[in-house]
Amino acid sequence: MALLSLHTVGIQFGGPPLLEDVSVSVEPFDRIAVTGRNGEGKSTLLKIVSGDIPPDAGSLTYQSGLTLAYLSQDVPEDRPGTAAEVAAAFPIHTFSKNRREATPRVGHRVSEYLSKLALDGNVIFNTLSGGLRRRVLLAGALAGDPQLLLLDEPTNHLDIASIEWLEKYLQKSRCACLFVTHDRSFLRHIAKRVFDLDRGRLAGWDCDYATFLQRKQDLLYDEAAFWEKKSKKLNAEEAWIRQGVKARTRRNQGRVAALMKLREEFASRRSRVGTSRLDLGCAETSGERVLKIENVSFRYPGAERDVIRDFSAKVLRRERIGIIGANGTGKTTLLRLLCGQLSPTQGEIILGSGVQIAYFDQLRAQLNPDATVWENVAEGQEDVVINGQRKHVYSYLSDFLFTSDRARTPVRALSGGERARLLLARLFLAPGNLLVLDEPTNDLDVETLELLEEQIQNYAGTVLLISHDRAFLDHVATASFVLPGDGTVQIFPGGYSDWVQQRKEPEEESSGRTEAEERPRAVSVRRAKLSYNEQRDRELLPGKIEEMEASVRELHEKLADPALYGDGGAAAAELQASLDKLNHELEAAIDRWAEIEEKASLL
């Protein structure tokens, strides 16, 4: 027997219906992913199922005695009490004759799940980071042992260890789960069925996520071919009706009626929203060395220990550094140190020449919730400038899938994914050459996420990013700063999967090692392989260095010519400036090549 069934459910908020004639069922032990673009109504569907909002049309039928927990995507800003008290107060509902009632909580189960999620139940909830608050709420939902678990973006703000724990829990759990997520790894590991929401219609797919992607693509191809055929017929019939007299004869009235019906069919058709068109520009090129980090430590005032301890590293132009670590290990603190928002307690961070920072905030604090989408981007102006080209603000926002109506909507009415796209739209208007991204993947739909990956891969500047999206890190990171939680920062080439592989080292004999050798180092650089950029530079730099050295010799020869100084020295000064710049670039290239060769010698 189904845990719950939706019968011809519909709901609308002013525009086109978010849900239209939806009829689906959730069976015991189901693990169902709800997919669709940002703003399609996925969160609304979960709220209807949870009983938080009633549908405009249709009905829901719940199995008598069904227990349900709903974890929304929003993390509360203020919730009084300890972590244990907040978790114990998490609402678990029981449905009896389709009426929703609260279920009493069992205290020892709350403590059990707080412990499983590595949480201290006595800590004050409001002092926790967003990721730790999310884990407290998750503990409360799981402690209720619901028969149906509704999860809206469950991986948002969770660290990778917590995401992997949740995956294993759901794979073994007896509860059914209906969830919304854009984490592709989570989707592939958890989903056994897919509910795909597309233009108000919800289609059920009895397959895993990878199979769904292929079948959905085939369906879209078939749909495009269907409407292309219909369009050709409509154009032919429109040409025929324009002939006039022939179309008005009695024997052709059926053909005229068919044309009218075809027109209505096209008028009522809801086309898929276009594809995002992201274009991440870069400011003028920075120097080769973007950041120099020398013995940096940081401790918050009044704290007992350093968050970051004795960290040294270099970040070079076009590197893409992923910052990996559990919640509370100091990832955002490190990011704020690197971009100058915090000052080290000890040591020094030196910004390279010509570095301009563009910052993406995980809390979306850069958006004014009371202003419209348009006002947040253009501040009342009609046009924006992107990559040196002037563009009307509505046209620019359409690249991020905002219609003209949506562009006039206040930010507070947007979905989480729409807010993320809006912040990207602001970020792309003022690109720097050091892109700092704190959880950029939260709430983005899969299509926009893949486009963002492509833009970052082709970005001409340097990237520092925090993300718990394993697939995203694998696709974009050339190196990783890993924070194990003891204040140290470890450096690994590659992304998340590279780090997982490299940390699985053969067991070593500990006998004969001194105490100093056993002690963890401030920076542990693993030499498992050269990154793609390093391999490329190792091949190309010797030739470039030879070319630059030849150019330096040529400039020296020109500067040695007495005739060059006949105009008062203006031409000589210009050549000297070129020589100084070239010498600087040559020195950076030699340093880079020497650094790679040193690393290669340790392989």
Secondary structure, 3 states (H helix, E strand, C coil): CCCEEEEEEEECCCCCCCEEEEEEEECCCCEEEEECCCCCCHHHHHHHHHCCCCCCEEEEEECCCEEEEEECCCCCCCCCCEHHHHHHCCCEEEEECCEEEECCCCHHHHHHHHHHCCCCCCCEHHHCCHHHHHHHHHHHHHHCCCCEEEEECCCCCCCHHHHHHHHHHHHHCCCEEEEECCCHHHHHHHCCEEEEEECCEEEEECCCHHHHHHHHHHHHHHHHHHHHHHHHHHHHHHHHHCCCHHHHCHHHHHHHHHHHHHHHHHHHCCCCCCCCCCCCCCCCCCCCEEEEEEEEEECCCCCCCCCEEEEEEEEECCCEEEEEECCCCCHHHHHHHHCCCCCCCEEEEEECCCCCEEEECCCCCCCCCCCEHHHHHHCCCCEEEECCEEEEHHHHHHCCCCCHHHHCCEHHHCCHHHHHHHHHHHHHHCCCCEEEEECCCCCCCHHHHHHHHHHHHCCCCEEEEECCCHHHHHHHCCEEEEECCCCCCEEEECCHHHHHHHHCCCCCCCCCCCHHHHCCCCCCECCCCCCHHHHHHHHHHHHHHHHHHHHHHHHHHHHCCHHHHCCCCHHHHHHHHHHHHHHHHHHHHHHHHHHHHHHHHCC
